[in-house]
Amino acid sequence: MTKVVINPGVCGFTATVEALTEDGMEVVLTVESGCPAISGMFDDLGNTFDAFELVFATPGTNAFYKYAADTFPQHGGCVTLAGITKAVEAACSLALPTNAAIEFVD
């Protein structure tokens, strides 16, 4: 199991993601977030996904981004979607489990 915590910034809706796979191809996600848009996404899409369809999609076109384009409030900078995708990558051995960051520099 891979577990990540995503701190998306000023909204304060920290997300905890657990990604579990048995075969490296199908992944089951458990996502806890105070964000109603993120929580609603998994209520609607379910929690089991084809990892390859999520990870190897053209940027911005996997199931999470397609859902967000149609239903999320306007917030194109939401990093939670990318963080969830990174958790899938690591859980399915499609990328190394390495931290990522966005840092503001004066």
SVG drawing of the C-alpha trace seen along z (x, -y; Angstrom):
<svg xmlns="http://www.w3.org/2000/svg" viewBox="-22 -38 35 47">
<polyline fill="none" stroke="black" stroke-width="0.4" points="0.0,0.0 1.1,-3.5 0.0,-6.4 0.4,-10.1 -0.8,-13.3 -1.5,-16.2 -1.4,-19.7 -3.1,-21.7 -2.4,-25.2 -4.7,-28.0 -8.0,-26.1 -6.8,-23.9 -8.5,-20.8 -5.6,-18.3 -6.2,-15.0 -5.0,-11.6 -4.7,-9.0 -4.1,-5.2 -3.5,-3.3 -3.6,0.5 -2.8,2.9 -2.3,6.6 -1.2,6.8 0.3,3.3 -2.4,2.7 -5.7,2.2 -5.6,-0.2 -8.0,-0.7 -8.0,-4.2 -9.2,-5.4 -9.3,-9.2 -10.2,-11.3 -10.6,-15.1 -12.6,-17.9 -13.1,-19.2 -16.6,-18.4 -15.4,-18.3 -12.7,-15.7 -15.0,-13.6 -17.8,-13.8 -15.5,-12.7 -14.9,-9.3 -18.6,-9.0 -19.4,-9.3 -16.4,-7.5 -15.9,-4.7 -12.6,-3.7 -11.1,-1.1 -9.2,-2.2 -6.9,-1.0 -3.6,-2.4 -2.3,-2.6 -5.3,-4.6 -4.7,-7.1 -0.9,-7.4 -0.3,-7.2 -3.0,-9.6 -2.1,-12.8 -1.7,-15.5 -5.0,-16.7 -7.1,-14.0 -7.2,-11.1 -10.5,-10.2 -9.9,-12.6 -9.2,-15.6 -12.1,-14.8 -14.4,-14.6 -13.0,-17.8 -13.5,-19.6 -17.2,-18.9 -18.0,-19.2 -15.4,-21.0 -15.6,-24.7 -13.2,-26.8 -9.8,-26.0 -7.3,-25.0 -4.4,-25.0 -5.7,-22.2 -2.7,-20.0 -4.8,-17.3 -5.6,-15.6 -1.9,-15.4 -1.1,-14.1 -3.6,-11.3 -2.2,-10.3 1.3,-10.3 0.1,-7.9 -1.2,-5.6 2.2,-5.7 4.1,-4.8 1.7,-2.1 1.8,-0.3 5.6,-0.7 5.2,-3.0 7.3,-5.7 9.5,-5.9 7.8,-7.1 9.6,-10.5 8.2,-13.7 7.2,-16.5 6.7,-20.1 5.7,-23.6 7.7,-26.3 7.2,-30.0 10.4,-32.0 10.7,-35.7"/>
</svg>
